[in-house]
Amino acid sequence: MPALARIRVEVYIPDRPGDPSYRTTLDWIADEFTYLRAGGASTVEHIDGRYLSPRTGRSIHERVSLVYADFPADWSKRKERTEVLSDLEELKQFAEAVLWQEETILIVASPVFHITNR
């Protein structure tokens, strides 16, 4: 079976029900992935997590939402990988500016393959 190379991008946004900027950011990223890059995006909300604070060194228990998409790019091709990573750096700067009170916004990129029957 043939395999199509893709780059999976995941963005983790803290759940803050009292602050609409978090929901707006989550929705904006999902729309951005859907219309401009990947042709689709998935979200998983209210994921339970524990994180070590880089500022305090203490464990933080909080819920996050995840937006992910598989970009039509090949990780093994330097030019394609560099373009995706450059886009993600801009996305991270945007998210950190909007959600300025967060210690960090986690964005992950990794190679994946879609198995097809063609």
GROMACS elastic network, one bead per residue, 0.5 to 0.9 nm:
[ bonds ]
;  ai    aj funct       b0    kb
    1   115     6  0.65957   500
    1   116     6  0.61962   500
    1   117     6  0.57595   500
    1   118     6  0.71839   500
    2   114     6  0.83848   500
    2   115     6  0.60014   500
    2   116     6  0.56089   500
    2   117     6  0.67438   500
    2   118     6  0.66466   500
    3   113     6  0.57022   500
    3   114     6  0.53775   500
    3   116     6  0.60200   500
    3   117     6  0.88238   500
    4    72     6  0.86832   500
    4    74     6  0.85126   500
    4   112     6  0.83791   500
    4   113     6  0.52919   500
    4   114     6  0.50064   500
    4   115     6  0.64527   500
    4   116     6  0.74080   500
    5    72     6  0.74274   500
    5    73     6  0.66225   500
    5    74     6  0.51235   500
    5    75     6  0.74611   500
    5    76     6  0.87036   500
    5   111     6  0.72285   500
    5   112     6  0.61592   500
    5   114     6  0.66274   500
    6    70     6  0.58043   500
    6    71     6  0.55788   500
    6    72     6  0.51536   500
    6    74     6  0.52556   500
    6    75     6  0.70079   500
    6   110     6  0.85294   500
    6   111     6  0.60102   500
    6   112     6  0.52831   500
    6   113     6  0.57095   500
    6   114     6  0.72617   500
    7    69     6  0.82221   500
    7    70     6  0.53870   500
    7    71     6  0.50675   500
    7    72     6  0.67301   500
    7    73     6  0.56968   500
    7    74     6  0.62462   500
    7    75     6  0.60875   500
    7    81     6  0.79420   500
    7    84     6  0.81509   500
    7   109     6  0.64858   500
    7   110     6  0.55646   500
    7   112     6  0.57814   500
    7   113     6  0.81649   500
    8    68     6  0.69882   500
    8    69     6  0.56841   500
    8    71     6  0.61002   500
    8   108     6  0.78851   500
    8   109     6  0.55098   500
    8   110     6  0.53230   500
    8   111     6  0.61087   500
    8   112     6  0.61819   500
    9    67     6  0.81802   500
    9    68     6  0.54373   500
    9    69     6  0.54829   500
    9    70     6  0.62188   500
    9    71     6  0.72261   500
    9    84     6  0.89678   500
    9    88     6  0.84941   500
    9   107     6  0.71201   500
    9   108     6  0.55996   500
    9   110     6  0.67906   500
   10    66     6  0.66509   500
   10    67     6  0.57149   500
   10    69     6  0.67972   500
   10    70     6  0.88839   500
   10   106     6  0.81091   500
   10   107     6  0.56007   500
   10   108     6  0.50160   500
   10   109     6  0.64933   500
   10   110     6  0.88582   500
   11    26     6  0.87303   500
   11    29     6  0.83162   500
   11    65     6  0.82197   500
   11    66     6  0.56431   500
   11    67     6  0.52693   500
   11    68     6  0.63324   500
   11    92     6  0.89363   500
   11   105     6  0.75933   500
   11   106     6  0.59614   500
   11   108     6  0.65073   500
   12    26     6  0.88109   500
   12    64     6  0.62815   500
   12    65     6  0.57292   500
   12    67     6  0.66754   500
   12    68     6  0.87965   500
   12   105     6  0.65348   500
   12   106     6  0.53884   500
   12   107     6  0.64424   500
   12   108     6  0.85625   500
   13    16     6  0.89680   500
   13    22     6  0.72128   500
   13    23     6  0.89014   500
   13    25     6  0.82363   500
   13    26     6  0.68320   500
   13    63     6  0.88192   500
   13    64     6  0.54287   500
   13    65     6  0.52324   500
   13    66     6  0.63571   500
   13    67     6  0.81563   500
   13    95     6  0.88800   500
   13   105     6  0.65821   500
   13   106     6  0.75439   500
   14    22     6  0.73725   500
   14    46     6  0.87412   500
   14    62     6  0.72980   500
   14    63     6  0.60997   500
   14    65     6  0.61432   500
   14    66     6  0.87595   500
   14   102     6  0.84185   500
   14   105     6  0.83025   500
   15    18     6  0.89790   500
   15    19     6  0.89002   500
   15    22     6  0.69755   500
   15    23     6  0.80458   500
   15    45     6  0.80961   500
   15    46     6  0.68158   500
   15    47     6  0.87916   500
   15    62     6  0.75795   500
   15    63     6  0.54954   500
   15    65     6  0.62432   500
   16    19     6  0.55807   500
   16    20     6  0.77669   500
   16    21     6  0.86631   500
   16    22     6  0.63124   500
   16    23     6  0.79810   500
   16    63     6  0.84422   500
   16    64     6  0.85332   500
   17    20     6  0.69490   500
   17    22     6  0.78177   500
   17    23     6  0.78244   500
   18    22     6  0.89399   500
   19    22     6  0.61427   500
   19    23     6  0.76885   500
   20    23     6  0.52980   500
   20    24     6  0.61474   500
   20    25     6  0.85591   500
   21    25     6  0.59777   500
   21    26     6  0.85392   500
   21    98     6  0.72727   500
   21    99     6  0.73065   500
   22    25     6  0.51109   500
   22    26     6  0.61573   500
   22    27     6  0.86170   500
   22    98     6  0.84395   500
   22    99     6  0.71271   500
   23    26     6  0.50798   500
   23    27     6  0.61233   500
   23    28     6  0.84507   500
   24    27     6  0.52012   500
   24    28     6  0.59871   500
   24    29     6  0.86223   500
   25    28     6  0.50249   500
   25    29     6  0.61574   500
   25    30     6  0.86309   500
   25    95     6  0.71204   500
   25    98     6  0.77403   500
   25    99     6  0.83558   500
   26    29     6  0.53461   500
   26    30     6  0.63413   500
   26    31     6  0.87170   500
   26    43     6  0.86795   500
   26    65     6  0.77951   500
   26    66     6  0.82055   500
   26    67     6  0.71817   500
   27    30     6  0.51379   500
   27    31     6  0.61316   500
   27    32     6  0.84781   500
   27    67     6  0.88108   500
   28    31     6  0.51114   500
   28    32     6  0.59697   500
   28    33     6  0.85952   500
   29    33     6  0.61337   500
   29    34     6  0.84880   500
   29    41     6  0.88466   500
   29    67     6  0.73032   500
   29    91     6  0.83928   500
   30    33     6  0.52465   500
   30    34     6  0.61179   500
   30    35     6  0.86849   500
   30    40     6  0.79649   500
   30    41     6  0.56380   500
   30    42     6  0.72231   500
   30    43     6  0.75110   500
   30    67     6  0.61871   500
   30    68     6  0.77266   500
   30    69     6  0.83889   500
   31    35     6  0.59868   500
   31    36     6  0.79773   500
   31    40     6  0.82448   500
   31    41     6  0.76160   500
   32    35     6  0.55227   500
   32    36     6  0.54734   500
   32    37     6  0.70615   500
   32    38     6  0.86424   500
   32    41     6  0.87650   500
   33    36     6  0.57198   500
   33    37     6  0.51356   500
   33    38     6  0.53901   500
   33    39     6  0.67973   500
   33    40     6  0.63024   500
   33    41     6  0.59040   500
   33    67     6  0.88638   500
   33    68     6  0.81304   500
   33    69     6  0.65859   500
   33    70     6  0.88229   500
   33    71     6  0.82369   500
   34    37     6  0.63669   500
   34    38     6  0.55693   500
   34    41     6  0.53942   500
   34    42     6  0.89792   500
   34    69     6  0.79886   500
   35    38     6  0.71104   500
   35    39     6  0.57635   500
   35    40     6  0.72556   500
   36    39     6  0.71396   500
   37    40     6  0.81737   500
   37    69     6  0.87631   500
   37    70     6  0.88168   500
   37    71     6  0.62446   500
   37    72     6  0.76300   500
   38    41     6  0.71745   500
   38    69     6  0.62310   500
   38    70     6  0.59648   500
   38    72     6  0.62742   500
   39    69     6  0.83838   500
   39    70     6  0.86415   500
   39    71     6  0.81509   500
   39    72     6  0.88849   500
   40    68     6  0.88730   500
   40    69     6  0.64216   500
   40    70     6  0.79784   500
   41    67     6  0.67360   500
   41    68     6  0.56560   500
   41    70     6  0.77819   500
   42    66     6  0.80607   500
   42    67     6  0.56724   500
   42    68     6  0.54154   500
   42    69     6  0.64253   500
   43    65     6  0.70522   500
   43    66     6  0.53999   500
   43    68     6  0.64258   500
   44    47     6  0.71681   500
   44    64     6  0.87065   500
   44    65     6  0.56895   500
   44    66     6  0.50980   500
   44    67     6  0.66512   500
   44    68     6  0.85874   500
   45    63     6  0.82548   500
   45    64     6  0.65933   500
   45    66     6  0.62114   500
   45    67     6  0.85641   500
   46    62     6  0.89756   500
   46    63     6  0.52728   500
   46    64     6  0.54549   500
   46    65     6  0.55284   500
   46    66     6  0.85157   500
   47    62     6  0.83692   500
   47    63     6  0.51794   500
   47    64     6  0.51573   500
   47    65     6  0.60525   500
   47    66     6  0.78423   500
   48    61     6  0.76675   500
   48    62     6  0.62531   500
   48    64     6  0.66718   500
   49    60     6  0.82180   500
   49    61     6  0.58919   500
   49    62     6  0.55425   500
   49    63     6  0.56884   500
   49    64     6  0.70439   500
   50    59     6  0.64760   500
   50    60     6  0.54384   500
   50    62     6  0.62976   500
   50    63     6  0.83094   500
   51    58     6  0.82130   500
   51    59     6  0.55051   500
   51    60     6  0.50959   500
   51    61     6  0.65481   500
   51    62     6  0.79673   500
   52    55     6  0.88056   500
   52    56     6  0.81978   500
   52    57     6  0.59326   500
   52    58     6  0.55883   500
   52    60     6  0.60759   500
   52    61     6  0.89603   500
   53    56     6  0.54423   500
   53    58     6  0.54299   500
   53    59     6  0.61724   500
   53    60     6  0.66184   500
   53   103     6  0.75922   500
   54    57     6  0.55682   500
   54    58     6  0.80354   500
   54   103     6  0.74805   500
   54   104     6  0.87589   500
   55    58     6  0.82153   500
   55   103     6  0.75921   500
   56    59     6  0.85799   500
   70    73     6  0.83811   500
   70   111     6  0.89689   500
   70   112     6  0.77994   500
   71    74     6  0.85487   500
   71    84     6  0.81312   500
   73    76     6  0.89874   500
   73    77     6  0.81322   500
   73    80     6  0.57209   500
   73    81     6  0.70424   500
   73    84     6  0.78329   500
   73   111     6  0.89192   500
   74    77     6  0.55471   500
   74    78     6  0.83250   500
   74    80     6  0.61396   500
   74    81     6  0.66226   500
   74   111     6  0.72584   500
   74   112     6  0.86765   500
   75    78     6  0.69716   500
   75    79     6  0.88938   500
   75    80     6  0.67781   500
   75    81     6  0.50524   500
   75    82     6  0.87591   500
   75   110     6  0.74233   500
   75   111     6  0.54720   500
   75   112     6  0.83985   500
   76    79     6  0.89657   500
   76    80     6  0.81692   500
   76    81     6  0.72378   500
   76   111     6  0.81681   500
   77    80     6  0.55203   500
   77    81     6  0.61419   500
   77    82     6  0.85433   500
   78    81     6  0.51294   500
   78    82     6  0.59098   500
   78    83     6  0.85314   500
   79    82     6  0.51594   500
   79    83     6  0.62056   500
   79    84     6  0.87690   500
   80    83     6  0.51868   500
   80    84     6  0.63616   500
   80    85     6  0.86773   500
   81    84     6  0.52685   500
   81    85     6  0.61414   500
   81    86     6  0.85336   500
   82    85     6  0.51054   500
   82    86     6  0.59821   500
   82    87     6  0.85715   500
   83    86     6  0.51282   500
   83    87     6  0.62566   500
   83    88     6  0.86641   500
   84    87     6  0.51171   500
   84    88     6  0.62041   500
   84    89     6  0.87180   500
   84   109     6  0.85633   500
   85    89     6  0.62008   500
   85    90     6  0.87738   500
   85   109     6  0.77789   500
   86    89     6  0.51337   500
   86    90     6  0.65525   500
   86    91     6  0.87338   500
   87    90     6  0.52457   500
   87    91     6  0.62581   500
   87    92     6  0.87099   500
   88    92     6  0.60192   500
   88    93     6  0.85454   500
   88   107     6  0.74875   500
   88   108     6  0.88812   500
   88   109     6  0.85963   500
   89    92     6  0.50707   500
   89    93     6  0.62685   500
   89    94     6  0.86685   500
   89   107     6  0.89102   500
   90    93     6  0.51281   500
   90    94     6  0.62316   500
   90    95     6  0.86716   500
   91    94     6  0.50966   500
   91    95     6  0.61519   500
   91    96     6  0.85490   500
   91   107     6  0.88693   500
   92    95     6  0.51135   500
   92    96     6  0.60083   500
   92    97     6  0.84776   500
   92   105     6  0.68434   500
   92   106     6  0.81074   500
   92   107     6  0.72138   500
   93    96     6  0.51778   500
   93    97     6  0.61234   500
   93    98     6  0.86937   500
   94    97     6  0.51668   500
   94    98     6  0.62779   500
   94    99     6  0.84969   500
   95    98     6  0.51836   500
   95    99     6  0.58054   500
   95   100     6  0.78576   500
   95   105     6  0.71211   500
   96    99     6  0.50566   500
   96   100     6  0.51591   500
   96   101     6  0.81171   500
   96   102     6  0.72216   500
   96   103     6  0.86128   500
   96   104     6  0.72104   500
   96   105     6  0.65860   500
   97   100     6  0.50141   500
   97   101     6  0.88075   500
   98   101     6  0.86506   500
   99   102     6  0.59220   500
   99   105     6  0.84967   500
  100   103     6  0.79588   500
  100   104     6  0.88773   500
  101   104     6  0.88023   500
  102   105     6  0.70562   500
